[in-house]
């Protein structure tokens, strides 16, 4: 599933915690979209690139992001 900063903003507006997850390559896009919406989107940045990663590499990336996700969702 793909999600945008707009989607996270909509979730938050309905009282549902949301966090935008993307790679560091797209950090400036998250910032620009957040500024455009007037919404400070919680975001977790992972390493780039994602495509062509092995299952083990993807698991390691997810494990690294987990604590940040929990912290952002419960802030």
FENJOSUL-V994951 format. One record per residue. N is the residue number from 1. SS is DSSP state (H for helix, E for strand, L for the rest). OMEGA is omega in radians with two decimals (999 if undefined). NEAR is the number of other ideal C-beta (glycine too) atoms within 10 Angstrom. Layout:
# FENJOSUL-V994951
N,SS,OMEGA,NEAR + N,SS,OMEGA,NEAR
This chain:
# FENJOSUL-V994951
1,L,3.09,3 + 2,L,-3.06,4 + 3,L,3.12,14 + 4,L,3.06,15 + 5,H,3.07,22 + 6,H,-3.13,13 + 7,H,3.13,14 + 8,H,3.10,24 + 9,H,3.12,19 + 10,H,3.11,15 + 11,H,-3.12,14 + 12,H,3.12,16 + 13,H,3.11,10 + 14,L,3.09,8 + 15,L,3.13,6 + 16,L,-3.13,9 + 17,L,3.12,12 + 18,L,3.11,19 + 19,L,3.11,20 + 20,E,-3.14,20 + 21,E,3.13,18 + 22,E,3.08,18 + 23,E,-3.13,14 + 24,H,3.14,10 + 25,H,-3.07,13 + 26,H,-3.11,15 + 27,H,-3.12,13 + 28,H,3.10,9 + 29,H,3.10,12 + 30,H,3.13,18 + 31,H,-3.13,14 + 32,H,3.13,12 + 33,H,3.12,18 + 34,H,3.14,18 + 35,H,3.13,12 + 36,H,-3.13,10 + 37,H,-3.05,15 + 38,L,-3.06,7 + 39,L,3.13,16 + 40,L,-3.07,11 + 41,L,2.98,21 + 42,L,-3.08,19 + 43,E,3.03,18 + 44,E,-3.12,18 + 45,E,3.10,16 + 46,E,3.13,16 + 47,L,-3.11,14 + 48,L,0.00,13 + 49,L,3.11,8 + 50,L,-3.08,13 + 51,L,3.12,6 + 52,L,3.06,6 + 53,L,3.07,13 + 54,L,3.08,8 + 55,H,3.13,7 + 56,H,3.11,8 + 57,H,3.14,12 + 58,H,3.09,12 + 59,H,3.12,11 + 60,H,3.11,13 + 61,H,3.11,16 + 62,H,3.11,12 + 63,H,3.13,9 + 64,H,-3.08,12 + 65,H,-2.99,17 + 66,H,-3.10,11 + 67,H,3.12,10 + 68,H,3.11,16 + 69,H,3.14,14 + 70,H,-3.13,12 + 71,H,-3.13,12 + 72,H,-3.13,18 + 73,H,-3.09,12 + 74,H,-3.14,7 + 75,L,999,8
